[in-house]
Amino acid sequence: MFLHVIDAEYVRDYVIRIRFNDGTEGEVDLEDELEGEVFGPLKTLENFRAFSVDRVLGTIVWKNGADLAPEFLYGKVQRASPASRAGSTG
């Protein structure tokens, strides 16, 4: 199965709650990922909060062209909450 982000919502600071097409969901803190030319501008919370779910790419994207692979986000969800499995809300 290919992983796709199907829903995402802003939680606080640089944390986004993400739900995947396999039912897995959880929160990811992306503060440490905001480096470099593409991601650096997202350190401004106003820019960071302006993400959306791109249904074609199957991940979250920002207006400046930044995006993160769904597999990367899935790994962060799993590391942040190993109990986060299909159907879990925690």
LOGU-677729 format. One line per 2 residues: their letters; for each residue y, z negated, x negated of N, C-alpha, C, CB. Coordinates in nm, 2 decimals. Each point is the difference from the previous one (the first is absolute). Glycine has a CB too. Layout:
# LOGU-677729
A) Y Z X Y Z X Y Z X Y Z X | ...
***
This chain:
# LOGU-677729
MF) -0.12 0.00 -0.08 0.12 0.00 0.08 0.12 0.00 -0.09 -0.12 -0.12 0.19 | 0.22 0.20 -0.15 0.13 0.00 -0.07 0.08 -0.10 0.06 -0.02 0.24 -0.05
LH) 0.09 -0.32 -0.04 0.09 -0.11 0.05 0.13 0.06 0.04 -0.11 -0.16 -0.15 | 0.16 0.11 0.26 0.14 0.04 0.05 0.07 -0.12 0.05 -0.08 0.23 0.05
VI) 0.20 -0.25 -0.08 0.08 -0.10 0.07 0.04 0.05 0.14 0.10 -0.08 -0.23 | -0.13 0.00 0.33 0.03 0.04 0.13 0.12 -0.07 0.07 -0.24 0.06 0.02
DA) 0.27 -0.18 -0.09 0.11 -0.08 0.06 0.05 -0.09 -0.12 -0.09 0.00 0.24 | 0.22 -0.02 -0.24 0.06 -0.09 -0.10 0.13 -0.06 0.06 -0.10 0.14 -0.19
EY) 0.12 -0.26 0.16 0.12 -0.07 0.05 0.06 -0.09 -0.11 -0.09 0.01 0.24 | 0.22 -0.02 -0.25 0.07 -0.08 -0.09 -0.03 -0.15 0.04 0.18 0.18 -0.05
VR) -0.21 -0.26 -0.05 -0.02 -0.15 0.02 0.12 -0.08 -0.05 -0.25 0.04 -0.01 | 0.27 -0.03 -0.12 0.11 -0.08 -0.06 0.01 0.05 -0.15 -0.04 -0.20 0.15
DY) 0.15 0.18 -0.21 0.03 0.03 -0.14 -0.06 0.14 -0.03 -0.01 -0.25 -0.06 | -0.09 0.26 -0.02 -0.07 0.13 -0.04 -0.14 0.00 0.05 0.15 0.02 -0.20
VI) -0.18 -0.09 0.31 -0.13 0.00 0.06 -0.01 0.08 0.13 -0.02 -0.23 -0.09 | -0.08 0.31 0.09 -0.03 0.09 0.11 -0.14 -0.03 0.06 0.15 0.18 -0.10
RI) -0.17 -0.19 0.23 -0.13 -0.01 0.06 -0.05 0.14 0.03 0.06 -0.23 0.10 | -0.18 0.26 -0.15 -0.05 0.13 0.01 -0.14 0.00 0.07 0.12 0.07 -0.21
RF) -0.14 0.03 0.30 -0.13 0.01 0.06 -0.06 0.14 -0.03 0.07 -0.15 0.19 | -0.19 0.15 -0.23 -0.07 0.12 -0.04 -0.09 0.06 0.11 0.01 -0.08 -0.24
ND) -0.05 0.20 0.22 -0.09 0.07 0.10 -0.14 -0.06 0.01 0.13 0.20 -0.04 | -0.17 -0.28 -0.05 -0.13 -0.07 0.01 0.01 -0.14 0.07 -0.08 0.13 -0.20
GT) 0.20 -0.16 0.24 0.02 -0.13 0.07 0.05 -0.11 -0.09 -0.17 0.07 0.16 | 0.16 -0.05 -0.29 0.05 -0.10 -0.10 0.15 -0.01 0.02 -0.19 0.05 -0.16
EG) 0.24 -0.17 0.15 0.15 -0.02 0.00 0.03 -0.13 -0.08 0.02 0.11 0.22 | 0.10 -0.11 -0.27 0.05 -0.11 -0.07 0.14 0.02 -0.06 -0.24 -0.06 -0.06
EV) 0.29 -0.04 -0.01 0.13 0.01 -0.06 -0.01 0.04 -0.14 0.09 -0.17 0.16 | 0.01 0.25 -0.21 0.01 0.03 -0.14 0.14 -0.03 -0.04 -0.17 0.18 0.02
DL) 0.18 -0.24 -0.14 0.13 -0.03 -0.06 0.02 0.11 -0.11 -0.01 -0.26 0.05 | 0.11 0.34 -0.03 0.03 0.11 -0.09 0.11 -0.02 -0.10 -0.08 0.14 0.18
ED) 0.13 -0.26 -0.19 0.11 -0.03 -0.08 -0.02 0.04 -0.15 0.06 -0.19 0.15 | -0.18 0.16 -0.20 -0.03 0.04 -0.14 -0.02 0.15 -0.02 -0.11 -0.23 -0.02
EL) 0.10 0.31 0.12 -0.02 0.14 -0.01 0.13 0.08 -0.01 -0.22 -0.03 0.12 | 0.33 -0.04 -0.10 0.13 0.07 0.02 0.07 0.02 -0.13 0.02 -0.10 0.22
EG) -0.08 0.19 -0.31 0.06 0.03 -0.13 0.01 0.15 -0.01 -0.10 -0.21 -0.10 | 0.19 0.25 0.01 0.01 0.14 -0.03 0.10 0.08 0.09 -0.23 -0.01 -0.08
EV) 0.23 0.14 0.05 0.10 0.08 0.07 -0.02 0.01 0.15 0.02 0.13 -0.21 | -0.15 -0.12 0.25 -0.03 0.02 0.14 0.00 -0.13 0.08 -0.13 0.20 -0.06
FG) 0.07 -0.30 0.00 -0.02 -0.13 0.07 0.12 -0.10 -0.02 -0.25 0.04 -0.02 | 0.32 -0.02 -0.09 0.11 -0.09 -0.03 0.10 -0.02 0.11 -0.03 0.06 -0.23
PL) 0.07 0.05 0.30 0.10 -0.01 0.10 -0.05 -0.08 0.12 0.09 0.22 -0.07 | -0.22 -0.24 0.08 -0.05 -0.08 0.11 0.01 -0.15 -0.02 -0.16 0.18 0.04
KT) 0.22 -0.22 -0.15 0.02 -0.14 -0.02 0.11 -0.05 0.09 -0.07 0.02 -0.24 | 0.16 0.07 0.29 0.09 -0.04 0.10 -0.07 -0.01 0.13 0.19 0.12 -0.12
LE) -0.19 -0.24 0.18 -0.08 -0.02 0.12 0.03 0.10 0.11 0.00 -0.24 -0.05 | 0.13 0.28 0.06 0.03 0.10 0.11 -0.08 0.13 -0.02 0.23 -0.10 0.02
NF) -0.24 0.14 -0.15 -0.08 0.12 -0.03 -0.15 -0.02 0.02 0.18 0.07 -0.16 | -0.22 -0.19 0.11 -0.15 -0.03 0.02 -0.04 -0.01 0.14 0.02 -0.13 -0.21
RA) 0.06 0.08 0.30 -0.04 -0.02 0.14 0.00 0.13 0.07 0.10 -0.22 0.00 | -0.05 0.33 -0.06 0.02 0.13 0.07 -0.13 0.09 -0.02 0.25 -0.02 -0.03
FS) -0.37 -0.05 0.03 -0.12 0.08 -0.02 -0.05 0.05 0.14 -0.06 -0.13 -0.21 | -0.03 0.22 0.20 -0.07 0.05 0.13 -0.14 0.04 -0.04 0.22 0.08 0.10
VD) -0.30 -0.07 0.00 -0.14 0.05 -0.02 0.00 0.15 0.01 -0.10 -0.22 0.09 | 0.06 0.29 -0.19 -0.01 0.14 0.00 -0.15 0.04 0.05 0.18 0.03 -0.19
RV) -0.19 0.02 0.31 -0.13 0.03 0.05 -0.08 0.11 -0.07 0.09 -0.07 0.22 | -0.01 0.16 -0.29 -0.07 0.11 -0.07 -0.05 -0.06 -0.14 0.15 0.17 0.11
LG) -0.07 -0.25 -0.18 -0.04 -0.06 -0.12 -0.10 -0.12 0.02 0.22 0.08 -0.10 | -0.20 -0.14 0.21 -0.09 -0.12 0.03 0.04 -0.12 -0.08 -0.18 0.16 0.05
TI) 0.31 -0.17 -0.07 0.05 -0.12 -0.08 0.15 -0.03 0.04 -0.16 0.05 -0.19 | 0.21 -0.15 0.13 0.14 -0.03 0.02 0.09 0.08 -0.10 -0.06 -0.23 0.08
VW) 0.17 0.27 -0.03 0.10 0.08 -0.08 0.14 -0.05 0.02 -0.16 0.20 0.02 | 0.24 -0.16 -0.11 0.14 -0.04 0.01 0.09 0.13 -0.01 -0.04 -0.22 -0.10
KN) 0.16 0.21 0.15 0.09 0.12 0.01 0.02 0.06 -0.14 0.11 -0.10 0.20 | -0.11 0.03 -0.31 0.02 0.05 -0.13 -0.12 0.08 -0.06 0.17 -0.19 -0.04
GA) -0.28 0.20 0.12 -0.12 0.07 -0.05 -0.10 -0.09 -0.06 0.14 0.19 -0.04 | -0.12 -0.32 0.03 -0.10 -0.09 -0.05 -0.11 -0.02 0.10 0.18 -0.12 -0.13
DL) -0.30 0.11 0.08 -0.12 -0.04 0.09 -0.10 -0.06 -0.09 0.05 0.19 0.16 | -0.14 -0.26 -0.10 -0.11 -0.07 -0.07 -0.14 0.05 0.06 0.15 -0.20 -0.06
AP) -0.24 0.23 -0.03 -0.13 0.04 0.05 -0.06 -0.10 0.09 -0.03 0.13 -0.21 | -0.03 -0.09 0.32 -0.07 -0.09 0.09 -0.11 -0.09 -0.07 0.05 0.16 0.19
EF) -0.12 -0.10 -0.29 -0.10 -0.07 -0.07 0.06 -0.12 -0.08 -0.14 0.21 -0.02 | 0.26 -0.18 -0.04 0.07 -0.11 -0.07 0.04 -0.11 0.09 0.09 0.17 -0.16
LY) -0.04 -0.14 0.28 0.04 -0.10 0.09 -0.12 -0.07 0.05 0.20 0.14 0.07 | -0.31 -0.07 -0.04 -0.12 -0.07 0.05 -0.05 -0.10 -0.11 -0.06 0.21 0.13
GK) 0.06 -0.17 -0.25 -0.04 -0.09 -0.11 0.09 -0.13 0.00 -0.08 0.20 -0.13 | 0.21 -0.18 0.15 0.09 -0.12 0.00 -0.03 -0.09 0.12 0.17 0.14 -0.12
VQ) -0.20 -0.08 0.23 -0.04 -0.08 0.12 -0.12 -0.08 -0.03 0.10 0.17 0.16 | -0.20 -0.10 -0.22 -0.13 -0.07 -0.03 0.02 -0.11 -0.10 -0.12 0.22 0.05
RA) 0.20 -0.20 -0.15 0.02 -0.10 -0.10 0.08 -0.12 0.05 0.00 0.18 -0.17 | 0.10 -0.15 0.26 0.08 -0.10 0.06 -0.07 -0.09 0.10 0.19 0.15 -0.03
SP) -0.29 -0.09 0.10 -0.07 -0.07 0.10 -0.15 0.05 0.01 0.21 -0.04 0.13 | -0.29 0.00 -0.22 -0.14 0.05 -0.01 -0.07 0.00 0.14 -0.01 -0.07 -0.24
AS) 0.05 -0.02 0.33 -0.07 -0.01 0.13 0.05 0.11 0.09 -0.02 -0.25 -0.03 | 0.13 0.33 -0.01 0.05 0.10 0.09 -0.10 0.11 0.01 0.24 -0.06 -0.06
RA) -0.31 0.07 0.16 -0.10 0.11 0.03 0.03 0.06 0.13 -0.17 -0.12 -0.14 | 0.10 0.22 0.18 0.01 0.07 0.12 0.01 -0.10 0.12 -0.12 0.20 -0.09
GS) 0.22 -0.19 0.17 0.01 -0.09 0.12 0.07 -0.13 -0.03 -0.21 0.10 0.08 | 0.23 -0.13 -0.21 0.07 -0.13 -0.04 0.14 0.01 0.03 -0.17 -0.04 -0.17
TG) 0.23 -0.08 0.20 0.15 0.00 0.02 0.06 -0.09 -0.11 -0.03 0.03 0.25 | -0.04 -0.07 -0.35 0.05 -0.09 -0.10 -0.01 0.05 -0.13 -0.06 -0.18 0.13
***
